[in-house]
């Protein structure tokens, strides 16, 4: 069994990058900087992610918006494919494109933009580009 997985990592204020990571809890905790929490995205059932469960409490920088949920993810996040049994699997090239497009379209530009959209409840939010889903 392969101990590596193809994933997409998105850090605050940076473009998403495709990487190969080790499978397991410890590599995920290292990427997100602590305890993990699952990140779901609207209309994407075959991809899941992880972020730092305490990211807001410990003051991590905003990363990307989830306007359909009225919130944003803070701190680094990592995404991988959802296997049939719920296990994390390597992303396919098509999945890499879909998650990268979503993250780039909804990336936080800076803290003041983030604060504005949170305060206004995403009333005036528009993705930077139209993600292809």
Protein Blocks (a to p, Z undefined) as FASTA:
>chain_A
ZZbdcdddddehiacddddddedjklmmmmnopacdddddehiakbccdddfklmmnopa
cfbdcfknopacedjdddddddfkopacdddfklmmmmmmmmmmmccfblmlmmmmmmno
ommgccfbdcdZZ
